[in-house]
Amino acid sequence: MTLRKSISLILFTLLLFSCTSKKDNEVPKLKNELIVCIENYSDNQIALRKEASYQNIDKSLYTSKKKIDTINIKLDSGEFIYLSHKKIVPDTLFLGKGDSIKIKAYEDRIEYTLNSYNQNNKQFREVTQKLRKDKTYQSFKKQIDSLTDIFYSINHNKKPMIGNNDYQKFVSYPVKVNRDVYPSKHEEEKILFKLLNKLYVYKIDFFKKEELPNDLKEHLRYKSLIEYNNKLKLFYRYFKSKAAKDKLNSTIFINDSLLLNPYSKTLMLSFLRKNVIKSKPTYTRSRQYINYVEAFDNAPLYFNDSLTKYARFLSIEAMINFGESFNVTRSKFNEFKNQYQDDRLNTILEDKYLLDIDIFDNIKNDVKLINHNQEISSLNDLIKNNNGNYIFIDFWASWCFPCRESMPDYQKVINKFSKEKITFLYLSIDKNKDSWLSAVKTENMESYQHSYMVLNQESAEFLKSIKLINIPRYILLDKQGKILHENAPGPKGDELTIFLNKYLSK
C-alpha cells in the first residue's frame, strides 16, 4: 500500500470514528477543523453558516441533505456558527478548531451535542448570560428601550411574519413607527445615540475583564459592534436620520481594518447603499434592481486600494444578484480581473457565477443551458432529442417566491403524465449557480431529468421572441418544437392537468 493511500485510510477512519464514538473524549482532535456529524430525519437541507466576511469569502456556507453525513469545516480560530434548516430559526454557536458537533435534525427542531474537551460554546453561553444579569448593562438597556419607544416599538404580542429561504426560517414582528414625533425629538435622539455608544463601550470593557479566550473576546467585540450598527441602521431606515448616517459612516464602522471584521460584508454593502449609489432602486413584479454599477465605478472615491477591491468584488456579486445585464457584469468583471489579478477573488466569481464561460462561442443565438453536472447543452438540442413529445417549459428562479411555491405540486403532475408523450423542462434564470443548485436540492429536483440554468438570457433569440420579463412563466411546445401556448397555466390545482389533457387527447 502506498503512503498516500495509508494516510487517506487513517483520515477516513478518524472521521468515521468521530461520528460513531459513544464517549466525547474519544473524538479525535483534527487540526484546524470543526467536525460536524449529521443524522437528518427531515426533508430539509441542514445548513451551517459562518459570517460571510472577507476572510470567509470563498466558503461561508456548508449544507447537506444526506440522511447520514460528515462535514469538515476549516476554522483557524473560534467563530460564530449558525445552525438551521428552512423550518428552523438559526441557533448561534461559538465553535473552534478541534471541536466536534453531532446533529439530529427533525422537521420542527435540531438537536445537537458538543464534545466536552473544548469549552468554546459553553464559555460563550455563560458570558452572555452574565452580561444580561449585569446591573449596569440592565440600566443601559432600560434607558435605551424607553427612549427607543418614543420613536418606534416592536409589538411581540401580534402575529409575526414568517418566511424562509433554503437554509433558515425568519420571524419578523410588526413595528410601529412614530414618524410624526421624530422632527420634534432631536434632543431625545442625541441622548439615545450617546447611550448606544456608551453601551457598546461598556460591553467591550465587560468582555475584556472576563477570563475568556482571545478569539471569543474578539468575536464578542465584533458582535457588539454589529448590534450597535443595526440599531443605528433602523433609525436611518425609518427616519433618514442625518445623525444616524454620520455615525454609520464614521471610522467606528468603516476603517482600514474592516477586512478583519467578520461582519465586513454587511458593513460594506450598507455603506455602498447609503453613500455610493445615488440612483433609487426600481422594481418589477418579481424583483428589485439596485444599480451596483455605480458602486463599482465610484468605490475609489471613498476607500483605499484594499477596501476598493473588496467593494468592487461585492458590487459584482450584487450586480448579478440584482439582475444587472450579463454584458455589463462581464465587462466590470474583466476590468476587475485585469486590474487586481487576485486569483482567489477571480476564481470565486468565475466559479460561482460562471463568468468564465464564454456564452457567445458555439451557441450564439440559441438558449444555452448548464445542468448540475456542469454539462453545456442548448434548447434546440433538447427539442431535437424529445422530438415527438410535447414540451412543457417552466421558467423560474431560486429568488422567485411564486415559482418556488408551486414546485411541490410538480411531482404530482409529473407522476400523472409519466406515461404520456410530454417532457417537462425546468429552466432557471438564476445568475448565481450556488443559489440555483441549493433551490434544486430544497425542491427535490435533483432527480428531474431536464433541470437547467440558462446562461445567455439576454442574447438568446427564443427568450427575446417570448418577451420573458416576469416569472413564473409557463410555455407549451408542440411535438415539432413550435410554440403552442406562450402563457400556459402552472401546476397548482387542476388547471394544468385539464390543459395538458386537451392537447394529449388530440
Phi, psi and omega in degrees: 000137181286161179299319181298318179294323179296315179298317180299319180295319179297314180297318178299317180296320178297316180295317179298317180297322182295332182267350184242351181298139180274337181251132181302322185285357176270349182288124183288148177270114176262130187298134174057029179223145166258126180261125181243118179252125190242132164241113187252110179258013179249179176258019187250157171287132173273131183238134170236122188235136168262166174298137182279066183274177176298323180292325182257021190297335182269340181201101178237350184235131179233127183228157175206141174241004179290152178290322175231127183204159173231129178240134174253123181246123180288126177224117177280338176206183179294144178214158172285132177239131182253121186251130183192173156221181193295345180252011185232132171292135185302141173260133182265124178238151172248112186231155182225179179298140183091347176285157168222147181226134178250124188245136168238116185253132176237173182299326187249002182192164171233125176255144180214153173230143181249154174297159185265345187277346177244128190260016186309302186290324178299316179295321178298314180297316184294315183289329176295316178295320180297319178297316182298331181272351182294132186294319179295317177301314180298322178296314176302313182299318181297315179296316181296316180296321179296316179289321180299322181298339175295325187263316178203158180216146179259125183265099181280356179271342179272162181294127182280161169275133182238129178220179179200159165245199183293344190240339187203163179259144177242138176235124183229124181267153180299142179243129175262117183255123181266073185294328181293333182282329192305313185302332183263007187238036181292329179293318177296324178297316179300314180298317180299314182294325176295319179295320178299320179292319179296320179296317178301312180297319181297318180298318179299314179296322180300312181291327179299323184283343181281149176277086183231155173299149183300323182292325177291317177302316181297316182289328175293325176297314179295323179295319176297322180295315183289329175295319175298314180299317182295323177298316180293323180297325177297318178296318179293320181296315185279326189236000185050043184295122178294322180297319178294319180296316180299320179292319179296330181272359184283170182290352174301321185253321183247107182209177186292345179264013184304326183295343178272349184279126180296342178259023185300323181295314179300314182293318182292314180297323178297316179297317180299317181296319186282328193239320191269325180270117184266330182284152182277152176296152173240163187225142166246184182298326189251349181196169179258146176240128175236134188279083179282356171297322176301317180297317179299312185290324188261355182307320181299341180284346188243338191228164170286179187299317183295315179289328176297316178301316180294315179300321180288323175300310180296327179295320178296316176302314182293323176306314181294313184290336179258014169083024175297152181298148181298319183298317179293315181297316180298321179297316179291325177296315179298322176297315178298313183298317182288325183284317190259333178047045179262104186300321182297309182292319180297317180296321179300312181295321181293317184284314185288324185245008175057035180286351178269355178271118180282101187285354182260000175272148174067300182250097188272314187249338181285163176288118182264132189234153174228139178259183186288350175265011179068023178268135183263137174211185180229161179298320179299322177300315181294320179297316179296318181291341180245028179302132182099352176250146164292149179235119177259118184254130175247114173268125185212183175200158183297330184271357185268106183299312179300325178297311184292325182299328183271350185301318181300336181283343184295322184300323177297317181294316180299315180297321183295325184249023184298333182258006180264163180276072178214136179248129177263126185238123183250113184245110179274137175259022171302153172245356177253108184301320182296320179295318179297311182297324178295317179296322177301317178294312183299320183271011178057042181261004184297333180273353180292131184291326187238074177237122187219162169250135180280131183263332186236064185299328187271336185259345185290125183296323181299317181291327176293321184292329180266001179052059180284103180243309182248151176232159003290152180219130184238133183227140177246127175257148178280186186290349176256004177087012178268150182290123175264322183211123184275343181223072181283161177288159177272183189280350182288137179075203185257357187299317181293320179300313178297317181299312182291321180299328180299321180277321182293335181279351181285000000 
